[in-house]
Amino acid sequence: TTGIDPLGAVMVEDMARNLEPAHELGMRTVWLVSDHDWAAKGADEPYVHFVAEDLKSFLSALAIPA
């Protein structure tokens, strides 16, 4: 046990199909779009909660302004 509550965690991955186990644990998931066609397998599945072209922009959009 890691002590991390999966309901308060996120998994970011560049292979969409790798997000399924994280989703099953209760994590939110982010697929980081890749140029490789094989990385998109599973991208349209319900275990992909968010899609990001650019991780920095995605995280910046979530940030609370100071």
N, CA and C atoms as a LAMMPS dump frame, in Angstrom:
ITEM: TIMESTEP
0
ITEM: NUMBER OF ATOMS
198
ITEM: BOX BOUNDS ff ff ff
-5.0000000000000000e+02 5.0000000000000000e+02
-5.0000000000000000e+02 5.0000000000000000e+02
-5.0000000000000000e+02 5.0000000000000000e+02
ITEM: ATOMS id mol type element x y z
1 1 1 N 0.835 -1.187 0
2 1 2 C 0 0 0
3 1 3 C 0.875 1.244 0
4 2 1 N 0.537 2.192 -0.845
5 2 2 C 1.322 3.422 -0.961
6 2 3 C 0.814 4.524 -0.048
7 3 1 N -0.397 4.399 0.438
8 3 2 C -0.985 5.454 1.248
9 3 3 C -1.611 6.553 0.407
10 4 1 N -1.595 6.391 -0.912
11 4 2 C -2.193 7.377 -1.814
12 4 3 C -3.6 6.923 -2.164
13 5 1 N -4.566 7.793 -1.928
14 5 2 C -5.955 7.491 -2.263
15 5 3 C -6.129 7.637 -3.774
16 6 1 N -6.476 6.569 -4.484
17 6 2 C -6.626 6.671 -5.936
18 6 3 C -7.696 7.672 -6.363
19 7 1 N -8.665 7.926 -5.501
20 7 2 C -9.704 8.897 -5.849
21 7 3 C -9.165 10.322 -5.885
22 8 1 N -7.991 10.54 -5.295
23 8 2 C -7.362 11.856 -5.309
24 8 3 C -6.115 11.883 -6.172
25 9 1 N -5.989 10.899 -7.072
26 9 2 C -4.783 10.791 -7.893
27 9 3 C -5.142 10.824 -9.376
28 10 1 N -4.138 11.112 -10.184
29 10 2 C -4.311 11.138 -11.634
30 10 3 C -3.165 10.366 -12.284
31 11 1 N -3.481 9.694 -13.371
32 11 2 C -2.473 8.982 -14.16
33 11 3 C -2.39 9.659 -15.513
34 12 1 N -1.182 10.066 -15.894
35 12 2 C -0.932 10.659 -17.207
36 12 3 C -0.091 9.659 -17.986
37 13 1 N -0.493 9.385 -19.204
38 13 2 C 0.167 8.329 -19.983
39 13 3 C 0.101 8.675 -21.462
40 14 1 N 1.135 8.295 -22.208
41 14 2 C 1.126 8.539 -23.651
42 14 3 C 0.624 7.337 -24.453
43 15 1 N 0.293 6.255 -23.778
44 15 2 C -0.363 5.109 -24.416
45 15 3 C -1.741 4.956 -23.771
46 16 1 N -2.761 5.275 -24.531
47 16 2 C -4.119 5.319 -23.987
48 16 3 C -4.518 4.03 -23.279
49 17 1 N -4.182 2.891 -23.85
50 17 2 C -4.612 1.612 -23.255
51 17 3 C -4.012 1.377 -21.87
52 18 1 N -2.903 2.019 -21.562
53 18 2 C -2.284 1.871 -20.242
54 18 3 C -3.061 2.595 -19.143
55 19 1 N -4.073 3.359 -19.519
56 19 2 C -4.866 4.094 -18.535
57 19 3 C -5.979 3.249 -17.912
58 20 1 N -6.29 2.134 -18.515
59 20 2 C -7.396 1.311 -18.011
60 20 3 C -7.199 0.856 -16.564
61 21 1 N -6.041 0.325 -16.167
62 21 2 C -5.878 -0.092 -14.766
63 21 3 C -6.03 1.063 -13.774
64 22 1 N -5.534 2.228 -14.137
65 22 2 C -5.671 3.389 -13.251
66 22 3 C -7.143 3.754 -13.084
67 23 1 N -7.882 3.728 -14.169
68 23 2 C -9.32 4.002 -14.122
69 23 3 C -10.029 2.993 -13.222
70 24 1 N -9.664 1.721 -13.351
71 24 2 C -10.286 0.674 -12.532
72 24 3 C -10.005 0.866 -11.047
73 25 1 N -8.882 1.503 -10.72
74 25 2 C -8.556 1.796 -9.319
75 25 3 C -9.279 3.034 -8.798
76 26 1 N -9.905 3.801 -9.707
77 26 2 C -10.624 4.997 -9.299
78 26 3 C -9.901 6.296 -9.597
79 27 1 N -8.757 6.206 -10.267
80 27 2 C -8.007 7.415 -10.617
81 27 3 C -8.646 8.115 -11.814
82 28 1 N -8.414 9.417 -11.918
83 28 2 C -8.72 10.156 -13.132
84 28 3 C -7.561 9.899 -14.079
85 29 1 N -7.84 9.91 -15.377
86 29 2 C -6.797 9.602 -16.346
87 29 3 C -6.679 10.689 -17.401
88 30 1 N -5.452 10.876 -17.872
89 30 2 C -5.162 11.845 -18.93
90 30 3 C -4.313 11.141 -19.979
91 31 1 N -4.825 11.112 -21.201
92 31 2 C -4.025 10.584 -22.3
93 31 3 C -3.268 11.735 -22.933
94 32 1 N -1.956 11.639 -22.934
95 32 2 C -1.087 12.624 -23.561
96 32 3 C -0.869 12.168 -25.002
97 33 1 N -1.456 12.899 -25.934
98 33 2 C -1.447 12.52 -27.342
99 33 3 C -0.022 12.342 -27.847
100 34 1 N 0.161 11.286 -28.62
101 34 2 C 1.467 10.927 -29.174
102 34 3 C 1.397 10.931 -30.699
103 35 1 N 2.536 11.045 -31.339
104 35 2 C 2.603 10.975 -32.801
105 35 3 C 2.513 9.539 -33.315
106 36 1 N 2.621 8.573 -32.435
107 36 2 C 2.609 7.165 -32.829
108 36 3 C 1.175 6.631 -32.884
109 37 1 N 0.812 6.035 -33.995
110 37 2 C -0.543 5.497 -34.162
111 37 3 C -0.882 4.454 -33.107
112 38 1 N 0.076 3.596 -32.753
113 38 2 C -0.177 2.535 -31.78
114 38 3 C -0.488 3.085 -30.395
115 39 1 N -0.063 4.305 -30.109
116 39 2 C -0.319 4.896 -28.794
117 39 3 C -1.777 5.306 -28.623
118 40 1 N -2.492 5.452 -29.728
119 40 2 C -3.888 5.892 -29.674
120 40 3 C -4.868 4.747 -29.43
121 41 1 N -4.401 3.51 -29.466
122 41 2 C -5.309 2.376 -29.241
123 41 3 C -5.972 2.519 -27.871
124 42 1 N -7.294 2.584 -27.867
125 42 2 C -8.043 2.75 -26.63
126 42 3 C -8.388 4.193 -26.313
127 43 1 N -7.974 5.131 -27.153
128 43 2 C -8.195 6.554 -26.862
129 43 3 C -9.669 6.933 -26.779
130 44 1 N -10.529 6.158 -27.416
131 44 2 C -11.961 6.463 -27.392
132 44 3 C -12.72 5.661 -26.333
133 45 1 N -11.993 5.003 -25.461
134 45 2 C -12.614 4.202 -24.4
135 45 3 C -12.989 5.082 -23.201
136 46 1 N -13.962 4.654 -22.403
137 46 2 C -14.401 5.46 -21.258
138 46 3 C -13.358 5.61 -20.156
139 47 1 N -12.289 4.826 -20.195
140 47 2 C -11.251 4.968 -19.177
141 47 3 C -10.299 6.136 -19.459
142 48 1 N -10.457 6.794 -20.602
143 48 2 C -9.697 8.016 -20.896
144 48 3 C -10.597 9.195 -20.533
145 49 1 N -10.299 9.859 -19.428
146 49 2 C -11.15 10.944 -18.947
147 49 3 C -10.828 12.28 -19.595
148 50 1 N -9.553 12.539 -19.839
149 50 2 C -9.11 13.79 -20.452
150 50 3 C -8.071 13.476 -21.518
151 51 1 N -7.992 14.335 -22.517
152 51 2 C -6.989 14.219 -23.577
153 51 3 C -6.209 15.517 -23.603
154 52 1 N -4.883 15.408 -23.616
155 52 2 C -4.02 16.59 -23.628
156 52 3 C -3.037 16.497 -24.786
157 53 1 N -2.962 17.55 -25.555
158 53 2 C -1.965 17.64 -26.623
159 53 3 C -0.615 18.032 -26.035
160 54 1 N -0.669 18.809 -24.968
161 54 2 C 0.536 19.374 -24.351
162 54 3 C 0.328 19.376 -22.838
163 55 1 N 1.158 18.658 -22.108
164 55 2 C 0.972 18.511 -20.665
165 55 3 C 1.093 19.845 -19.934
166 56 1 N 2.044 20.666 -20.325
167 56 2 C 2.223 21.959 -19.656
168 56 3 C 0.964 22.816 -19.784
169 57 1 N 0.399 22.889 -20.967
170 57 2 C -0.823 23.673 -21.169
171 57 3 C -1.996 23.08 -20.403
172 58 1 N -2.088 21.757 -20.385
173 58 2 C -3.163 21.091 -19.656
174 58 3 C -3.093 21.424 -18.169
175 59 1 N -1.91 21.306 -17.587
176 59 2 C -1.744 21.595 -16.16
177 59 3 C -1.929 23.077 -15.862
178 60 1 N -1.482 23.936 -16.758
179 60 2 C -1.66 25.381 -16.566
180 60 3 C -3.137 25.749 -16.54
181 61 1 N -3.935 25.073 -17.354
182 61 2 C -5.372 25.34 -17.385
183 61 3 C -6.044 24.944 -16.075
184 62 1 N -5.454 24.016 -15.338
185 62 2 C -6.006 23.575 -14.057
186 62 3 C -5.55 24.428 -12.883
187 63 1 N -4.478 25.176 -13.081
188 63 2 C -3.868 25.934 -11.983
189 63 3 C -4.796 27.031 -11.479
190 64 1 N -4.774 27.222 -10.177
191 64 2 C -5.535 28.298 -9.543
192 64 3 C -4.65 29.54 -9.528
193 65 1 N -5.129 30.65 -10.099
194 65 2 C -4.313 31.872 -10.118
195 65 3 C -3.986 32.345 -8.703
196 66 1 N -2.794 32.865 -8.545
197 66 2 C -2.353 33.362 -7.233
198 66 3 C -3.022 34.671 -6.899
